[in-house]
């Protein structure tokens, strides 16, 4: 009996080793070593210096290395080089942009186009919403930028800012106080599932098999959570799209109010450090066919709602705002495709033109 049990254990160990080698060499099932790690401030971060392999949306895998400060960018000095204009861009997966090569992101494109000495730093991380962005603003400010650009993403920012609507509760949350201020809650670090992530992380960092299993489980759990808060029928607008109508979802109205409070807080922090602050919003719906479909579901649908509303907030708060939706809509009218699920190469080229204003361009 003991020999049989030992044989089973040895056989399983050999099988796991063979699977590990297969997954690392072929990336079967899109398996890869993890390049992320749990973080008790913002939920998770990229692991400095780790190589990444990403296959999604594009027709080929994108590879590279996380820089030494833990961001998807080339190596940067902490101190800004003399006579350099430095912009730090903060946002979620649209800023991170693993769908395209690092030198094809809008930040890299804008930096190359500049005739002056300029740097555009990438502080993007998939899934970040204004809560995490408000916390890691300090990372960007420590790079001594002249300007900070924040990209708001209606597609998920309003959901993720609220514990009741997010698909991942292992993250920080802010709450509005009675006087209009905000209060930070980082109790997620005490959750059992977050502690499990911390325990599993060393295995993920060294095993493609473990990473694959964990990623598939997390994807299943997040999909289940998203179905819980999604519209109950296919003929209904998504909750974030209803914000663009005269019949907005009341929970998302509160979430959006909190998002704007956090954005204003970031703008004030930048102003206090004499850093220019500029806001933009990822177009939610900009293709003519998608706008028409939305209006068949609700005639009051306004695709420019976020650009208009955030622009009003920016004007009243004293910082800059760059609208994107109309420009994306105009550019797409000749049939140019600007996105897969996220921006494609053409989308990043257009975003570089719209988002980044550098000296000498």
C-alpha positions in Angstrom: 0.0 0.0 0.0 2.8 2.4 0.9 4.6 1.7 -2.3 1.5 2.3 -4.3 0.9 5.6 -2.6 4.5 6.6 -3.2 4.1 5.7 -6.8 1.0 7.8 -7.2 2.8 10.8 -5.5 5.9 10.4 -7.8 3.7 10.1 -10.9 1.7 13.2 -10.0 5.0 15.1 -9.4 6.4 14.0 -12.7 3.1 15.0 -14.4 3.2 18.5 -12.8 6.8 19.0 -13.9 5.9 18.0 -17.5 2.9 20.3 -17.5 5.0 23.1 -16.1 7.6 22.7 -18.9 4.9 22.5 -21.5 3.0 25.6 -20.3 6.2 27.7 -20.0 7.5 26.7 -23.5 4.3 26.8 -25.5 2.1 29.1 -23.5 -0.7 26.6 -23.9 -4.1 28.0 -22.8 -2.3 31.4 -22.6 -0.4 30.2 -19.5 2.5 32.4 -18.3 4.4 33.2 -15.1 2.7 35.9 -13.1 4.1 39.4 -13.1 1.8 40.7 -10.4 1.8 40.6 -6.6 -0.7 41.5 -3.9 -0.4 45.0 -2.4 -2.0 46.1 0.9 -2.5 49.6 -0.4 -4.1 49.2 -3.8 -4.9 45.5 -4.0 -2.1 44.4 -6.4 0.8 45.8 -8.3 3.2 44.7 -11.0 6.3 43.0 -9.8 9.3 45.2 -10.6 11.7 43.7 -13.2 9.5 40.7 -14.1 9.0 39.7 -17.8 5.5 39.6 -19.1 3.7 37.6 -21.8 0.2 38.8 -22.8 -2.1 37.5 -25.4 -5.5 39.1 -25.7 -7.4 41.1 -28.4 -4.3 41.4 -30.6 -3.5 38.6 -33.1 -0.1 37.9 -31.4 1.4 37.8 -28.0 2.9 41.0 -26.5 6.1 40.6 -24.4 8.3 42.9 -22.4 9.5 43.7 -18.9 8.0 45.6 -16.0 10.4 48.4 -15.1 12.3 48.7 -11.8 9.6 50.9 -10.2 6.8 48.4 -11.0 5.1 49.9 -14.0 4.7 48.9 -17.7 7.2 51.5 -19.1 10.8 51.8 -20.0 13.3 52.5 -17.3 13.0 56.1 -16.0 15.1 58.0 -13.5 13.4 59.1 -10.3 14.7 62.6 -10.7 13.5 64.4 -13.8 16.4 65.0 -16.2 17.3 68.7 -16.7 15.4 70.7 -19.3 12.8 67.9 -19.6 9.0 68.3 -19.6 7.6 65.2 -17.9 4.0 64.0 -18.0 2.7 61.2 -15.8 -0.4 59.4 -17.1 -2.6 57.6 -14.6 -5.4 55.1 -15.4 -6.5 51.5 -15.9 -6.0 49.0 -18.7 -6.4 51.7 -21.4 -3.2 53.3 -20.0 -1.4 50.1 -19.2 -2.3 48.9 -22.7 -0.9 45.3 -22.7 -2.9 44.8 -25.9 -0.1 46.6 -27.9 3.6 46.7 -27.7 5.1 49.2 -25.2 6.4 51.4 -27.9 3.0 51.5 -29.6 1.1 52.9 -26.5 -0.2 56.4 -26.8 2.4 57.5 -24.2 5.3 56.2 -26.2 3.9 57.6 -29.5 3.5 61.1 -28.0 6.9 61.0 -26.5 8.5 60.1 -29.9 6.5 62.8 -31.7 7.8 65.6 -29.5 10.5 67.8 -30.9 11.4 69.0 -27.5 13.0 66.9 -24.7 9.9 65.3 -23.1 9.0 62.2 -21.2 5.5 60.6 -20.9 5.4 58.1 -18.0 3.0 55.2 -17.9 1.3 54.7 -14.5 -1.5 52.4 -15.7 -2.7 49.2 -14.1 -5.6 47.1 -15.2 -8.7 47.5 -13.1 -7.7 50.7 -11.3 -10.5 53.0 -10.5 -10.3 56.5 -8.9 -9.9 54.9 -5.4 -6.6 53.2 -6.3 -5.6 56.1 -8.5 -6.1 58.5 -5.6 -3.8 56.3 -3.4 -1.0 55.8 -6.0 -1.0 59.4 -7.1 2.0 59.7 -4.8 3.9 57.2 -7.0 3.4 59.5 -10.0 4.1 62.7 -8.0 7.5 61.2 -6.8 8.6 61.2 -10.4 8.5 65.0 -10.3 6.1 65.5 -13.3 5.2 68.8 -14.7 1.8 67.5 -15.6 -0.4 64.6 -14.5 -3.1 63.2 -16.9 -5.8 61.1 -15.4 -7.9 58.9 -17.7 -11.4 58.1 -16.3 -13.0 55.0 -17.7 -16.8 54.9 -17.4 -16.9 51.2 -18.5 -15.7 50.1 -15.1 -14.7 53.0 -12.8 -18.2 53.6 -11.5 -18.7 49.9 -10.7 -15.3 49.3 -9.0 -15.5 52.3 -6.7 -18.2 50.7 -4.7 -17.9 47.5 -2.7 -21.4 46.5 -3.6 -20.9 46.7 -7.4 -17.3 45.8 -7.9 -16.3 42.4 -9.3 -13.2 42.3 -7.0 -13.7 43.3 -3.3 -10.0 42.9 -2.6 -9.3 46.6 -3.1 -9.5 49.9 -1.2 -12.7 51.9 -1.0 -13.5 55.5 -0.2 -16.7 56.7 1.3 -18.3 60.1 1.1 -18.7 61.9 4.5 -21.6 64.2 5.4 -19.4 67.3 4.8 -18.4 66.2 1.3 -15.0 64.8 2.2 -13.9 61.2 1.7 -12.8 58.5 4.1 -10.5 55.6 3.2 -11.2 52.0 4.1 -8.4 49.5 3.4 -9.8 46.7 5.5 -9.7 44.4 2.4 -6.2 43.5 3.5 -7.7 41.6 6.4 -10.1 39.5 4.1 -9.4 35.8 3.9 -9.3 35.8 0.1 -6.7 38.5 0.1 -4.5 36.7 2.6 -4.9 33.6 0.4 -3.6 35.6 -2.5 -0.6 36.6 -0.4 0.1 33.0 0.4 -0.2 31.8 -3.2 1.8 34.6 -4.7 5.2 33.0 -4.4 3.9 29.9 -6.2 2.4 32.1 -9.0 5.7 33.9 -9.4 7.5 30.6 -10.1 4.8 28.4 -11.7 2.9 28.9 -14.9 0.6 26.0 -13.9 -0.4 27.6 -10.6 -0.8 31.0 -12.3 -3.1 29.5 -14.9 -5.3 27.8 -12.3 -5.5 30.9 -10.2 -6.2 33.2 -13.2 -9.0 31.0 -14.5 -10.5 30.8 -11.0 -10.4 34.6 -10.6 -11.8 35.2 -14.1 -14.7 32.8 -13.3 -15.4 34.6 -10.0 -15.2 38.1 -11.5 -17.5 37.0 -14.4 -20.0 35.7 -11.9 -19.9 39.0 -9.9 -20.3 41.0 -13.1 -23.4 39.0 -14.1 -24.8 39.9 -10.6 -24.8 43.6 -11.3 -25.4 43.5 -15.1 -28.7 44.3 -16.7 -31.3 41.6 -16.3 -32.1 41.5 -20.0 -30.2 42.0 -23.2 -32.6 44.7 -24.4 -31.6 47.0 -21.5 -28.7 49.5 -21.5 -25.8 48.7 -19.2 -25.8 50.6 -15.9 -22.9 52.8 -17.0 -24.7 53.6 -20.3 -27.9 54.5 -18.4 -25.8 57.3 -16.8 -26.0 58.9 -20.3 -29.8 59.0 -20.2 -32.5 60.8 -18.3 -33.1 57.6 -16.4 -29.8 56.9 -14.6 -29.3 54.0 -12.2 -29.4 55.5 -8.6 -26.5 53.4 -7.3 -24.3 54.4 -10.2 -25.3 58.1 -9.7 -23.9 57.7 -6.1 -20.8 55.9 -7.5 -20.2 58.6 -10.1 -20.5 61.3 -7.4 -17.8 59.5 -5.4 -15.6 59.2 -8.5 -15.9 63.0 -9.1 -15.0 63.7 -5.4 -11.9 61.6 -5.7 -10.9 63.2 -9.0 -11.3 66.7 -7.4 -9.1 65.5 -4.5 -6.4 64.4 -6.9 -6.6 67.7 -8.7 -6.2 69.6 -5.4 -3.2 67.5 -4.5 -1.5 68.3 -7.8 -2.3 72.0 -7.4 -0.8 72.1 -4.0 2.5 70.7 -5.5 2.3 73.1 -8.5 1.7 70.2 -10.9 -0.7 70.7 -13.8 -3.7 68.3 -13.7 -5.7 67.3 -16.7 -8.6 64.8 -17.0 -10.0 62.9 -19.9 -12.6 60.2 -20.2 -12.5 57.0 -22.3 -15.3 57.1 -24.9 -18.1 54.9 -23.7 -20.1 54.7 -26.9 -18.8 56.5 -30.0 -19.6 54.3 -33.1 -22.6 55.6 -35.0 -24.2 52.1 -35.1 -23.7 51.7 -31.3 -25.2 55.1 -30.6 -28.2 54.3 -32.7 -28.7 51.0 -30.9 -28.5 52.7 -27.5 -31.1 55.3 -28.6 -33.5 52.6 -29.7 -33.4 51.4 -26.1 -33.6 54.9 -24.7 -34.1 57.9 -26.9 -32.6 60.2 -24.3 -29.1 58.5 -24.6 -26.4 61.1 -25.0 -23.0 59.7 -26.0 -21.3 63.0 -25.0 -22.6 63.0 -21.4 -19.4 62.2 -19.7 -17.4 64.6 -21.8 -19.9 67.4 -21.0 -20.4 66.6 -17.3 -16.7 66.1 -16.5 -15.8 69.2 -18.5 -18.2 71.3 -16.4 -16.6 69.9 -13.3 -13.1 70.6 -14.5 -14.1 74.2 -15.4 -15.6 74.8 -11.9 -12.7 73.2 -10.2 -10.0 74.9 -12.1 -8.2 72.1 -14.0 -8.1 71.1 -17.6 -10.3 68.6 -19.4 -9.8 67.0 -22.8 -12.9 65.5 -24.5 -12.3 62.4 -26.6 -15.7 61.0 -27.7 -16.5 63.3 -30.6 -12.9 63.0 -32.0 -13.1 59.2 -31.8 -16.6 59.3 -33.4 -15.4 61.6 -36.3 -12.3 59.5 -36.9 -14.4 56.2 -37.1 -16.8 57.6 -39.8 -14.5 56.6 -42.6 -14.4 53.0 -41.4 -11.3 53.2 -39.4 -11.4 50.7 -36.5 -10.0 52.3 -33.4 -10.5 49.5 -30.8 -10.8 45.8 -30.2 -12.1 45.7 -26.7 -9.5 48.3 -25.8 -7.8 50.7 -28.2 -6.0 49.1 -31.1 -2.9 50.6 -32.8 -5.0 53.3 -34.6 -6.8 54.1 -31.4 -3.5 54.7 -29.6 -2.2 56.9 -32.4 -5.4 59.0 -32.1 -5.2 59.1 -28.3 -1.6 60.3 -28.5 -2.7 63.2 -30.6 -5.6 64.1 -28.3 -4.3 63.4 -24.8 -0.7 64.5 -24.7 0.2 68.1 -25.4 4.0 68.4 -25.3 6.2 71.4 -26.0 7.5 71.6 -29.5 4.8 69.5 -31.1 
